[in-house]
Amino acid sequence: MNRVIAGMVGLAVLGAGAAFGQNQTQPAAPAKAAGSALSRDILHVQVILDQLGFSPGILDGREGQSLTAALQGFQISRQIPVTGKMDARTLQALHPHRAIRPTRILRLTADSLAGPYVRPWPKDPQAQAKLKTMGYRSAIEKLAEMFHTTPQVLIELNSPDTRLAPGVPVQVPNAVPASRDYPADWKPEWRKTLSDLNVSATQPKAGRIVVDKSDKVLRVFDKQGKLAAQFSVTTGSTRDPLPIGSWKIRGVATNPEFHYNPKLFWDVSDKKPKALLPPGPNSPVGVVWIDLSKEHYGIHGTPEPHLIGRTQSHGCIRLTNWDAARLALMVEPGTVAVFQE
């Protein structure tokens, strides 16, 4: 790869308290192929794309389908050859943003490590309904989502022996927002969610959105018809296909409760009781539900960001929690949502 964009030297970290490797109570991300070590050059490209609104999914310093799609979206927006590769023209277009470094050093605080954490995690929806929140399962899971990555990447950037305690410096992907100037009339819980997920208050306004089933992306076009943002998505399944057609957004529910209805899931017995699950980042719909004019369908977050674009859904459109939150700031009731093959 042409080293137009350089990486950043890491920092060894030490401290007291629980270690990264002792806090992984959430499901592990899929194992990477042998030889696919984290590349700081690739991470730098991912971080810049993420900051510009062309989300590569998780920031992991590796090539893959989500990075390819993000590069294609960026290339379309800059009117350069669409290759999906980090070629010379693309790196040249990214070069003006090179000051956005791939990583930064975060000094942990009591707030960044604050729970409450849910341990052990109940699998049964009826047991989940008794929780106060569908919160994070560990501090490292929370930190990973804050910086748009996975616990495994945090360990790679630091060490399994890194202590999770206030005052300890850790190296994280540079997913820090341009602005946290959220409107004062928004719910305090929503403003905290946006801040915790490092979602910038400054987002383009959508004229329409287009979900492309074949590319597994959601594209946001502004009022002038220009591609302004793009996110990787999971779109339906064979049993619950993406509802092709033109719909409209009816509204946005932030930090929503989830009405679990077994009759809406083909793979769950109708004899199972309904349940009302509390809000939280590990809710089946994540931190936001964007309601569609197609009954029972919506666009929402997920408790498993590393699986976006790699698994199936029950017909709805899933994004990482941070991308779903960004999208929620871009749309409004009446925004057209086109779903196509």
C-alpha positions in Angstrom: 0.0 0.0 0.0 1.2 3.5 -0.9 2.1 5.1 2.5 0.5 8.4 1.7 -1.2 8.2 5.1 1.0 7.3 8.0 0.2 5.5 11.2 0.8 6.5 14.8 3.3 5.0 17.3 1.6 3.2 20.1 2.0 3.7 23.9 2.6 0.9 26.4 0.0 1.2 29.2 0.0 0.0 32.7 -2.2 0.5 35.7 -4.3 -1.0 38.5 -7.7 -2.7 38.4 -9.3 -5.3 36.1 -7.4 -6.0 32.9 -8.7 -5.9 29.3 -8.3 -9.7 29.0 -10.4 -10.2 32.1 -13.4 -8.1 31.0 -14.5 -10.0 27.9 -17.9 -11.3 29.0 -19.5 -10.4 25.6 -19.5 -12.7 22.5 -16.2 -12.6 20.7 -15.8 -11.2 17.2 -15.2 -13.7 14.4 -11.5 -14.8 14.3 -9.5 -13.1 11.6 -7.7 -15.1 9.0 -4.1 -16.0 9.7 -1.8 -13.1 8.7 -4.5 -10.5 9.0 -2.7 -8.4 11.6 -4.0 -4.9 12.4 -2.5 -2.4 9.9 -2.2 1.2 11.2 -2.3 2.4 7.6 -5.6 0.7 7.0 -6.8 1.9 10.4 -5.9 5.5 9.4 -8.0 5.1 6.2 -10.9 3.7 8.2 -10.8 6.4 10.8 -10.8 9.2 8.1 -13.7 7.5 6.2 -15.6 7.2 9.5 -15.1 10.8 10.3 -16.3 11.8 6.8 -19.5 9.8 7.1 -18.5 6.8 5.0 -18.6 4.2 7.7 -16.4 1.2 7.3 -18.2 -0.5 10.1 -15.9 -1.5 12.9 -12.5 0.2 13.0 -10.1 -2.8 13.0 -7.2 -1.9 10.7 -8.1 -4.7 8.3 -9.5 -5.0 4.8 -12.9 -6.5 4.2 -16.3 -6.0 2.6 -17.3 -3.1 4.8 -14.1 -1.2 4.0 -14.5 -1.9 0.3 -18.1 -0.5 0.4 -17.0 2.6 2.3 -14.2 3.3 -0.2 -16.7 2.9 -3.0 -19.1 5.4 -1.4 -16.3 7.9 -0.8 -15.1 7.5 -4.4 -18.6 8.1 -5.7 -18.9 11.2 -3.5 -15.6 12.6 -4.8 -16.2 11.6 -8.4 -13.1 9.5 -8.8 -12.9 6.0 -10.3 -15.0 3.5 -8.2 -12.6 0.7 -7.4 -13.3 0.0 -3.7 -9.5 0.0 -3.3 -7.0 2.2 -1.5 -5.4 3.2 -4.8 -3.4 6.3 -5.6 -6.4 8.5 -6.6 -8.3 7.6 -3.4 -5.3 8.1 -1.1 -4.8 11.5 -2.8 -8.4 12.4 -2.1 -8.0 11.3 1.5 -4.7 13.2 1.9 -6.2 16.6 2.9 -7.7 14.8 5.9 -4.4 13.2 7.1 -4.4 15.4 10.2 -7.1 13.1 11.5 -4.7 10.6 13.2 -5.6 6.9 13.3 -5.4 6.6 17.1 -5.3 8.7 20.1 -4.5 8.3 23.8 -7.4 8.3 26.1 -6.9 8.6 29.9 -9.6 6.6 31.5 -12.1 8.3 33.8 -14.6 7.1 36.3 -17.3 8.2 33.8 -15.9 6.3 30.9 -15.7 3.1 33.0 -19.1 3.6 34.7 -21.7 0.9 34.4 -24.1 -0.5 35.4 -23.0 -3.7 33.8 -25.2 -6.7 33.3 -23.6 -9.9 34.6 -24.5 -12.7 34.0 -26.3 -11.9 30.8 -29.7 -13.7 30.6 -30.5 -15.3 27.2 -34.3 -15.7 27.8 -36.4 -12.6 26.8 -38.6 -13.1 29.8 -35.5 -12.9 32.1 -34.2 -9.9 30.1 -37.5 -8.1 30.6 -36.7 -8.1 34.4 -33.5 -6.1 33.8 -33.4 -2.4 34.5 -31.4 -1.8 31.4 -30.0 -3.8 28.4 -26.7 -2.3 29.2 -23.1 -3.3 28.4 -21.7 -6.5 29.9 -18.2 -5.2 30.7 -16.1 -2.0 30.6 -14.2 -3.2 27.6 -17.4 -3.7 25.6 -18.4 -0.2 26.5 -15.0 1.3 25.5 -15.0 -0.7 22.2 -18.4 0.7 21.2 -17.4 4.2 22.3 -14.5 4.1 19.7 -16.3 2.2 17.0 -14.3 -1.0 17.3 -14.2 -4.3 19.2 -12.6 -5.5 22.4 -10.1 -7.5 20.5 -8.8 -4.4 18.6 -8.4 -2.6 21.9 -6.3 -5.5 23.2 -4.2 -5.4 20.0 -3.6 -1.6 20.4 -2.7 -2.0 24.0 -2.2 -5.3 25.9 -4.3 -7.9 27.6 -2.6 -6.8 30.8 -3.7 -3.2 30.4 -5.5 -2.2 33.6 -9.0 -0.7 33.4 -8.9 2.0 36.1 -9.3 5.8 36.2 -6.2 7.6 35.2 -4.8 4.8 33.0 -3.9 5.9 29.5 -5.1 3.6 26.7 -4.7 3.8 22.9 -8.0 3.8 21.0 -9.1 4.4 17.4 -9.6 8.1 16.8 -13.4 8.1 16.6 -13.8 11.4 18.5 -16.6 13.6 17.1 -16.2 17.1 15.7 -18.9 18.5 18.0 -20.9 17.5 21.1 -23.1 20.6 20.9 -26.4 18.6 21.1 -29.5 20.7 21.3 -30.5 21.4 24.9 -34.1 20.4 24.3 -33.1 16.8 23.4 -33.6 14.2 26.2 -30.6 14.0 28.5 -30.5 10.2 28.1 -30.2 10.6 24.3 -27.5 13.3 24.5 -25.5 11.0 26.8 -26.0 8.1 24.4 -24.7 10.2 21.5 -21.7 11.4 23.6 -20.9 7.9 24.8 -21.0 6.6 21.2 -18.9 9.6 20.0 -21.5 10.7 17.5 -21.0 14.3 16.2 -23.8 16.8 16.7 -23.1 18.0 13.1 -24.6 15.7 10.5 -25.9 16.3 7.0 -29.7 16.4 6.5 -31.1 13.7 4.4 -33.2 14.3 1.3 -33.7 10.6 0.9 -32.1 7.4 1.9 -31.5 4.3 -0.3 -30.9 0.8 1.0 -29.1 -1.4 -1.5 -29.6 -5.1 -0.8 -26.8 -6.3 -3.2 -24.2 -3.9 -1.8 -25.4 -4.2 1.8 -25.2 -0.4 2.3 -27.5 2.4 3.2 -26.8 5.6 1.3 -27.8 9.1 2.5 -28.4 11.7 -0.2 -28.8 15.3 0.8 -31.4 17.8 -0.3 -29.4 18.5 -3.5 -29.2 14.8 -4.4 -25.5 14.4 -3.5 -24.3 11.3 -1.7 -23.5 12.7 1.8 -23.0 9.5 3.9 -23.0 5.8 3.7 -23.3 2.9 6.2 -22.9 -0.8 6.1 -26.1 -2.7 6.9 -27.7 -6.1 7.4 -30.8 -6.4 5.3 -33.3 -9.1 5.9 -33.0 -12.8 5.1 -34.5 -15.5 2.8 -37.4 -16.0 5.2 -37.8 -12.3 6.0 -36.6 -10.4 2.9 -36.0 -6.7 2.6 -39.3 -5.1 1.6 -38.4 -3.7 -1.8 -40.1 -0.5 -2.6 -40.4 3.2 -1.6 -41.4 3.9 2.0 -41.3 6.9 4.3 -39.9 7.4 7.8 -42.6 7.9 10.3 -40.5 8.9 13.3 -37.5 8.2 15.5 -37.6 6.5 18.9 -34.4 7.0 20.9 -33.2 4.5 23.5 -36.4 2.5 22.8 -38.0 -0.3 24.7 -38.4 -3.5 22.6 -41.8 -5.2 22.3 -40.8 -8.8 21.9 -43.6 -10.6 20.1 -42.8 -14.3 19.2 -45.6 -14.3 16.5 -43.4 -11.9 14.4 -40.4 -14.3 14.4 -40.6 -17.4 12.3 -37.9 -19.1 14.3 -39.6 -18.7 17.7 -42.6 -20.7 18.9 -45.8 -18.7 19.0 -46.5 -20.3 22.4 -43.7 -18.2 23.9 -45.0 -15.2 25.9 -44.6 -11.6 24.8 -42.1 -9.5 26.7 -41.2 -5.8 27.0 -37.5 -5.4 27.1 -35.9 -2.3 28.6 -33.8 0.1 26.6 -30.0 -0.1 26.3 -27.2 -0.6 23.8 -27.6 -4.4 24.0 -31.3 -4.3 23.2 -32.2 -6.3 20.0 -32.8 -2.9 18.4 -29.8 -1.1 19.9 -30.0 2.5 20.9 -32.5 3.8 18.3 -35.5 2.7 16.2 -36.3 4.6 13.0 -39.9 3.7 12.2 -41.0 3.0 8.6 -44.4 3.3 6.9 -44.1 -0.5 6.2 -45.8 -2.0 9.3 -43.4 -3.9 11.7 -40.3 -2.7 9.8 -37.7 -0.2 10.9 -34.1 0.8 10.8 -32.2 0.2 14.1 -29.0 -0.5 15.9 -27.6 -3.8 17.1 -25.9 -5.4 20.1 -23.4 -7.1 17.8 -21.7 -4.5 15.6 -19.1 -6.9 14.3 -21.8 -9.0 12.5 -23.3 -6.1 10.5 -23.4 -7.2 6.8 -22.3 -10.7 7.7 -25.5 -12.2 9.1 -29.2 -12.1 8.4 -32.1 -10.2 10.1 -35.8 -10.6 10.5 -36.4 -8.2 7.6 -35.5 -4.9 9.3 -32.3 -2.9 8.5 -29.6 -3.1 11.1 -26.6 -0.8 11.6 -24.0 -0.5 14.3 -25.3 1.5 17.2 -23.1 4.5 16.3 -24.1 4.5 12.7 -27.8 4.1 13.6 -27.5 7.1 16.0 -25.8 9.1 13.2 -28.6 8.3 10.8 -31.2 9.2 13.3 -29.8 12.8 13.3 -30.0 13.0 9.5 -33.6 11.9 8.9 -37.0 13.3 9.9 -40.6 12.2 9.5 -41.5 12.1 5.8 -37.9 11.3 4.6 -38.2 8.9 1.7 -36.6 5.5 2.2 -36.0 3.5 -1.0 -35.2 -0.2 -0.7 -33.8 -1.9 -3.8 -32.2 -5.1 -4.9 
